[in-house]
């Protein structure tokens, strides 16, 4: 259940939402989510992480005051525990999205999943089945569309500044 703490106020801006979150995979995207949480402490709290690399795991533990009992080398250890948060950000490598998503959905976590959902249709179907069976929310992150670079590029393309677009090839060299 997502919890909300409200104050007596006449405006919606004064309502504080505190969502407890865990991050699975603390690479570039996972750290980006953690930075957002740190900048918005009235909206969310990072209460757990799963990351095989010790340095990023320790960094986030310190910055977000995550207790050792909620910091895991392997997401499977988190999935074996009672639920500690409302939702999970899954930012593992693309080919590692299905298993943690299914396991955490089965625990009742709402999920923000990095794109792509899975490397194949069967994996996508497994995720959707788990989400539906456990009645949790799933959102697939397409965060690059909000970066200043992407927004400026879209503005230039829409303005016709470079002429008529005939073809686009986009390569995102991840890993």
C-alpha positions in Angstrom: 0.0 0.0 0.0 1.3 3.5 -0.9 1.1 5.8 2.1 0.4 9.5 2.0 1.0 12.0 4.8 -1.1 15.1 4.5 -1.0 18.4 6.2 -3.9 20.8 6.8 -3.6 23.0 3.8 -5.6 24.7 1.1 -3.3 23.7 -1.8 -2.4 20.4 -3.4 1.3 21.4 -3.4 1.3 21.1 0.4 0.4 17.4 0.3 3.4 15.3 1.0 3.5 11.8 -0.5 6.0 9.4 1.0 6.5 6.3 -1.1 8.9 3.7 0.1 11.1 2.3 -2.7 13.8 -0.3 -3.4 16.2 -0.2 -6.3 17.3 -3.4 -8.1 20.5 -2.6 -10.0 22.5 0.5 -9.0 24.2 1.3 -12.3 23.7 4.6 -14.1 19.9 4.4 -14.3 19.5 3.1 -10.7 21.8 5.8 -9.4 19.7 8.3 -11.4 16.5 7.1 -9.6 18.4 7.3 -6.3 19.4 10.9 -7.0 15.8 11.8 -7.8 14.7 10.4 -4.4 17.5 12.3 -2.6 16.3 15.5 -4.2 12.7 14.8 -3.4 12.6 13.5 0.2 9.0 14.6 0.7 7.9 12.4 -2.2 9.9 9.2 -1.7 12.2 7.3 0.5 14.8 4.7 -0.6 14.6 1.9 1.9 16.4 -1.0 0.1 18.8 -1.9 -2.7 20.1 -4.9 -4.5 23.4 -4.5 -6.3 26.2 -7.0 -6.7 28.9 -4.3 -6.8 30.0 -3.3 -3.3 31.0 0.4 -4.0 27.6 1.5 -5.4 25.8 -0.5 -2.8 27.8 1.1 0.1 27.5 4.5 -1.4 23.7 4.4 -1.5 23.5 2.8 1.9 25.3 5.8 3.3 23.5 8.5 1.4 20.1 7.1 2.1 20.6 5.6 5.5 19.7 2.1 4.3 20.1 -0.5 7.0 22.4 -3.5 6.3 19.3 -5.8 6.5 17.9 -4.0 3.4 21.0 -4.0 1.3 21.6 -7.0 -0.8 24.2 -8.3 -3.3 21.5 -10.3 -5.1 17.9 -9.3 -5.7 16.9 -12.9 -4.9 17.8 -12.2 -1.2 15.5 -9.2 -1.2 12.7 -11.3 -2.8 13.0 -13.9 0.0 12.3 -11.2 2.6 9.0 -9.8 3.6 8.1 -6.7 1.5 10.0 -3.6 2.8 8.6 -1.0 0.3 5.7 0.0 -1.8 7.4 -0.2 -5.1 10.6 -1.3 -6.8 12.7 0.3 -9.6 14.2 -2.5 -11.7 17.3 -1.2 -13.4 19.3 -4.4 -14.0 20.8 -5.3 -17.4 18.1 -5.8 -20.1 18.4 -9.6 -20.1 17.9 -9.6 -16.3 14.6 -7.9 -16.2 12.1 -10.8 -16.2 13.1 -12.8 -13.1 13.2 -9.9 -10.5 10.1 -8.3 -12.0 8.1 -11.5 -11.6 9.5 -12.3 -8.1 8.8 -8.8 -6.8 5.4 -8.6 -8.3 4.6 -11.9 -6.5 5.6 -10.1 -3.3 3.2 -7.3 -4.0 5.6 -4.6 -5.1 4.5 -2.1 -7.7 7.1 -2.0 -10.4 8.9 0.7 -12.5 10.8 -1.4 -15.0 13.6 0.0 -17.3 13.0 -0.7 -21.0 12.9 -3.1 -22.6 10.6 -5.1 -20.5 12.3 -8.3 -21.6 14.5 -9.6 -24.4 11.6 -11.6 -26.0 7.9 -11.9 -26.2 7.8 -14.9 -23.8 9.5 -12.8 -21.1 7.0 -9.9 -21.6 4.1 -12.3 -21.3 5.6 -13.7 -18.0 5.8 -10.2 -16.6 2.3 -9.3 -17.6 0.9 -12.5 -16.1 2.7 -11.8 -12.8 1.5 -8.2 -12.7 -2.1 -9.2 -13.4 -2.1 -12.2 -11.1 -0.8 -10.0 -8.2 -2.8 -6.9 -9.0 0.2 -4.6 -8.9 1.1 -1.6 -11.1 3.7 -1.8 -13.8 5.3 1.1 -15.7 8.0 0.8 -18.2 10.5 3.6 -18.0 11.3 5.6 -21.1 13.4 8.2 -19.3 15.6 9.4 -22.1 12.7 11.3 -23.7 12.9 13.8 -20.8 16.6 14.6 -21.0 17.5 18.1 -22.2 19.4 16.6 -25.2 16.4 14.6 -26.4 14.0 17.5 -25.8 16.2 19.9 -27.8 16.6 17.4 -30.6 12.9 16.9 -30.8 12.4 20.7 -30.9 14.8 21.0 -33.8 13.3 18.2 -35.7 9.8 19.5 -35.2 10.8 23.0 -36.3 12.0 21.8 -39.7 15.5 23.3 -39.0 17.3 20.4 -40.6 14.8 19.8 -43.4 12.4 16.9 -44.1 13.2 13.8 -42.2 13.4 10.8 -44.4 15.0 8.2 -42.1 16.2 8.0 -38.5 18.6 5.4 -37.0 19.1 5.5 -33.3 21.8 3.5 -31.5 21.9 3.3 -27.8 25.2 1.6 -27.0 24.4 0.2 -23.5 27.1 -2.0 -22.1 
